[in-house]
């Protein structure tokens, strides 16, 4: 599977973020907004690439470039199955005025993250903002699906947060999931006790349960969110599954995914996966307080 690697910047001013408007849209003629994003030239460090991309596109030099996150995902509805790896930086710009100096863009805008829901956003930008923003829940599905601003939320589309944990590793373990529909409302949540296991297995069983729930609910286009970077990278084909205890459940997951029309895998910090994590702790608590483990 091919993988596209990009650096992208979150530049802030008075609580707003910088978005650049494409001179010509890549999908059905739309002019989409996106975070400053670009390729890494051979021989460059990612931080150097980020500073260069900003200067080439805005005419402003970066005062500081700080790594914020690494986002991996596959485009929803993209039959090419191309993977994406975005290295995300928090960037402080200099005092110069922004000037659009690259014909790729026609304008720029400082906007609050919450207001991005009224704009046509590049899908990668939507993914990055949802993962890195503390206001993740405020980004609606209409900002994720380019060109669908005036349509009703799709009933077969959802985001499923999954988690797995083990106290003792190995020790008493459980899984949890939290499902949010296209309209941002909760569809379902739950957990299951796994007995004695380890954390990596629990994470995979959490994902498996999430997929099974999606199939049961008739969901066809799903974005899976997890705080397990190892599992997300394995599902995106970046890492190989080397632990023999994961082989069977990994194969089971792949078979279940074939029943969905499209899907993506996104890594978030644990602080942005609190609902699924709460379900894990709930089921583990229920069993451990009984003195069975």
N, C-alpha and C positions, 0 to 999 in steps of 0.2 A: 504494500500500500504506500502510495506517495504521501509525502508530508510537506506542507508549506510552513516555513518558519519566518516570522515577522517580529519586529520590535514595534511597540506602540506606546504612546505617551498619554498620561493623564496630567494635564497642566491645569492648575487651579488659580483662580483669582476671585477674592471676596466670596468664596463658597461655590462659584460657578466653575465649569470645566470648559476647555476649548474644543470646539468641533470645527472641522473643515468641510466645506461643501464641494462635492465632486462637480467638475465642470460638465460632465456628461455621465448620466447614470449607467450602471452596468446591467441593469435589469429593466426591460421594457421602457427605456428612455428616462427612468427616474433619476433625479439628481439627489443622491443620498448624502447624508452627513456622516462623518466618521472621525474617530480620534486620529491624530497625526500618526501615521503608520508607514513603515517602509521595510525594505530588504536589508540584509546584512551583506556587505561586500566582502569578498574573500580577503582574509587578512585582518579584518576589523574585529575588535571586541564589541559585544552587543551594546555596551554603554557608548562607545564611540559612534556606532551606527545610529543610535537614538539621537545623539546630539547633532549629527550630520543631517539626518532626516528633518529634524525640526528647523534647522537653519536653511536648508534648501527649500523648504515649503513655506516658511513664515518670515524669513529674514531676521529672526531673533536667535541669539545665542543662549544656550542653556547654562544657568548658573549652577544647578545641581541636578544630578540624575541618580535616582535611588530606586533599586529593584523593589517592586511591589508584589508581583506574583508571576507565575507561569501558568498560562491557560491552555488546555488542550481540549479540542472538540472536533466533531465532524459536522458539517453543515446539514441542517435539517432539510430533508427533501432533495438532497443532492445525490444523484445516482452514481456519481464518480467515486464515492467513498474516499475522497481525499481527506487526509488528516490535517489539522491545523495546530500549530504550536505558536502561541503569541507570548513573547517576553514583555511583561508590562512594567513600565517605569512611572514613578511619581517624579515629575520634572518641575523645577522652578525656573521660570524664564527671566531673562534680563529686563531692563527698563525700556528697551527699544520698542517702538510701535510696530505692531504686526503688519506686514505687507505680503500679500499673496504674490509670490515670486515664481510660482510653478504653474504652468498651464493646466496641470492636472486638477487644480482647484479654482473655483470662481469666487468664493467668499469664505468668511469665517464667522463664528458666533460663540460668545460666552453664554452658557446657559446652565441652569440648575439641572441636576440629574433627574429630578422628578418631572421637569418640563420636557425632557427628551421623549416622553410618550407621545407628544403631539408632532414629532418630527419623523421623517423617513430616515431611519438609521441603517447603516450597513450592518449585516447580521453579525459579523465578527465584533464590531463595536458594541452591539447589544449584549453579546456574550460577555465581553470584558467588563462592561459596566455592571452587569448583574453580579458578577463574581467579586469584583473589587470594591463595590460601593457598599457603604453601611446601610443604604436605603434600597437594598436589593428588591424587596417586595414591592416597591413603588414603581418598578419598571414593568409595564404591562406587556402582555403578549403581542399587542398590536404594534409595539416598537420592535419586536423580534422578527416579525414576518413582513418583509419588505413588500409594499404595494397592497397590503391588506387592511389599511387603516379604516376603510369604510365598511368592512365586512363584519358580520357577527362572529364572535369567538367560535372556533371550531370545536365541536363536541368530542372529536376523536384525538384531540391534542392536549398534552399535559406535561407538567414537570414533576418528576418523582425524586424526592430526596431519600437516600438510603444510608444506613449505617449499621455497623456491627461492632461489638466490643467484647472483651474478655477480661475478667478481673483475676489477675494472676498470670495470665498469658503463658501457659494454658491455665484455665480456670473456668468458673461458671461464666457462660457466654450467652449472648442474645443478639437478635437483629431487630431493626426498626425501619419503618418507612413512613413517609408523609407525602401525600399526593395533592397537587394543586392544579386546578383546571385552567383552561385558556382565559377564563375571566378573572383569574387570581384568587378564586375561592377554594377553600379546602374541599376535597372530594372524599378522602378517606385517610386514616392513619392507623397504625397498629404495630405490634411487635410479637416476637415468638422466642421462647426460651430454647436454647440449643444444647443444653447440658454442658459437659466439659469439652472445651475446644480452645482454639487460639484466635487471636484478633484477625489475622489475615483470612482465615476461613470464615469467620463471622462476617467480615465485610462482604465476601463473595456471596454468602447465603442471604445477606441483606439485599444485594443486587438481584439475586435470583428471585427472591420473594417480590421485589418491586416489579420485575418483569411479569411474573405470574399474575400479580394484581392488575397490571395494565391489560393483559390479555383477558382476564375475567371481566374487566370493566368496559371492554370494547375499544380501548385506546389504540390508535394506530401510529401516531407520531409523538414520540416521547423524548424528553430531555432528561437524562439521569444525572443527578448531582450527588457527589460524595466528597467527604473530606479525606478519603484514602488516595493519596497521590499515586501510590504503587498500583492500586487496582485500576484507577482511571488511565494511567499510562499503559498498563497492560491491555486494557480494552481498546485503547486507541492505537495499539500496535507499536508503541514506542519501546516498551519493555517486553521481553519474552517471559512466559510463565515457566519458571525454573523449579519451583517447589512442587514436588510430586503430590503433596496432599491437596493441591489446588487443581490438578489436572482434570479430575472428574467433574467438579462443580463448574470449572471454566468451560468445559465441553457442553455441560447442561445449559449454561447461560447462552452460549452461541446458538444452540438449537432453538431455544426459546426466542431469541432475538429475530430469528428468521420469520417469525409470525407477525412481526411489526413491519410497517411500511417504511418508516425512517426513524432514526434515533441518533442521539449524540451523548457523549460522556464529558462532564465538566467537573473539574476539581475546585473546591472552595475551602477556605479555612474552617476549622471546627466551629468557630463562632457564628458561621452562616449556615450551620446544619443542626441547629439546636432542637428542632422538632423531632427529627428522626432519632437524634441522640437521646432525647428524653424518653422515647419509646423503648430504646435499648435498656436504659437504666431501670425503667419501670418493671420490665419483665424479669430482669436479673434480681431486682429487689424482692419481688414476689416470691421467688424460689429460695433465695439465700436467707431471707428472714424466717423461713420455715425450718431452717436448720438441716435442710436436705443436702446442702453443699457447703 
